[in-house]
Amino acid sequence: MKIDTMCVQGGWQPGNGQPRQIPVYQSTTWRYSTSEEMGKLFDLEAPGYFYTRLQNPTNDIVADKIRALEGGVGAILTSSGQAANFYALFNIAQAGDHVLSAASIYGGTSNLFTVTMKKMGIEVELVDQNLPEEEIAKKFRPNTKAVFGETLSNPGVRVFDIEKFARLAHAHGVPLVVDNTFPTPVNCRPFEWGADIVTHSTTKYMDGHAATTGGAIVDSGNFDWTLHADKFPGLTTPDESYHGIVYADKFGKGAYTTKLVAQLMRDLGSQVSPFGSFILGLGLETLHLRMPRHCENALKVARFLTTRPEVEWVNYPGLESDPDHALARKYMPGGTCGVLAFAVKGTREDAGRFIDRLKFVSIETHVADSRTCVLHPASHTHRQLSSKQLAEAGVPEGLIRLSAGIEDADDIVADLEQAFAG
Ligand SMILES: *Cc1c(COP(=O)(O)O)cnc(C)c1O
């Protein structure tokens, strides 16, 4: 099936007389007739459900559509994108380990990596993704367990050179984990470029309506854990909490996702609610229709902004003048995403006054849903920082993040135009 058909038809395959839409299994638990049957589930000897903290059929059905869209062998939903990125790494790294990550990543992920995971003893080192390959190669250590990057970074919209980082990761015996939230599999499928694991904040385009938070982790099945058994003991040595099973031996290509459910979901939770998955499933049915409009609108807005005297610069990889345009054409020939960043000239108060004048384009801590919205980091997420600190953090005072929705682009441009005039 082509990607558009998978958005509509992937996942739920109803049998004769079954509901056409995905059933919501709003139940924490399942009933069994014999103690033996239940026991086998606990030993991972038989497939089946017993408790929603670990697995739920509605969640698995929606995860399976995302798995199909990315072209992977297994997928797990989580309660947020934060949980997805944490689990994706914590499933293969532990205290004493090191992970290399691109520095151009979402602020929430950067906090998770450099503050919270550091407290857990995992050192995530941030690197400039534009450094030459030989420079990045020097940063690998014997205890490096993974490489991480965002296909399109939030909020800078920088393009991650997936092939370059896949080569580096594989030359050092570790998987490449790519957060594919912004392009979605409609615009980029990182497995086709060598990524091993893909993560998502499904809160963004996949849900698409700003209705429910969620995340997803997809395994390509391509990384051979047994070839690097010494690096990944969690997958290649016995798990005493399951009578000594070895995930890589027993589950083959399903090892990574099975361990993620059996250990991380069991011990940490972060399971999405079945109703949340149902809403995500509705969003996924139109993802292929919405993404092209988001991209088309963002490009029109970006082109308009480049003509305004009030605007200092515009960051959008869809613009021919953007330094990442060639990479964007390579990895996302059909378009990138609806998010762009630009800076208005003047002080942070000027930028605040500009966004206050916007009418239907609203001020929100969000991106990537059907409605156009803006955020001014110097007034919102980074408001505690001084002008000097803002400059040091690479967040100019005038920087505005705009997420183009799926309205008529002329109306978005007109709203910006009247705000500039004011
Ligand atoms: C929003 C976002 C996250 C975090 O997702 P939540 O669903 O908000 O937890 C992770 N990565 C990227 C690229 C994001 O945009």
The ligand as an SDF file (V2000), in Angstrom:
LIG
                    3D

 15 15  0  0  0  0  0  0  0  0999 V2000
    6.6670   18.2810   21.3300 C   0  0  0  0  0  0  0  0  0  0  0  0
    7.8490   17.4970   20.9820 C   0  0  0  0  0  0  0  0  0  0  0  0
    8.3340   16.4890   21.8440 C   0  0  0  0  0  0  0  0  0  0  0  0
    7.6860   16.2060   23.1750 C   0  0  0  0  0  0  0  0  0  0  0  0
    6.4050   15.6920   22.9730 O   0  0  0  0  0  0  0  0  0  0  0  0
    5.2040   15.8230   24.0560 P   0  0  0  0  0  0  0  0  0  0  0  0
    4.1260   15.0510   23.3890 O   0  0  0  0  0  0  0  0  0  0  0  0
    4.9360   17.2730   24.2400 O   0  0  0  0  0  0  0  0  0  0  0  0
    5.7060   15.1760   25.3070 O   0  0  0  0  0  0  0  0  0  0  0  0
    9.4110   15.7470   21.4270 C   0  0  0  0  0  0  0  0  0  0  0  0
   10.0220   15.9860   20.2630 N   0  0  0  0  0  0  0  0  0  0  0  0
    9.6000   16.9620   19.4130 C   0  0  0  0  0  0  0  0  0  0  0  0
   10.3240   17.1750   18.1210 C   0  0  0  0  0  0  0  0  0  0  0  0
    8.5130   17.7430   19.7470 C   0  0  0  0  0  0  0  0  0  0  0  0
    8.0940   18.7070   18.9160 O   0  0  0  0  0  0  0  0  0  0  0  0
  1  2  1  0
  2  3  1  0
  2 14  2  0
  3  4  1  0
  3 10  2  0
  4  5  1  0
  5  6  1  0
  6  7  2  0
  6  8  1  0
  6  9  1  0
 10 11  1  0
 11 12  2  0
 12 13  1  0
 12 14  1  0
 14 15  1  0
M  END
$$$$
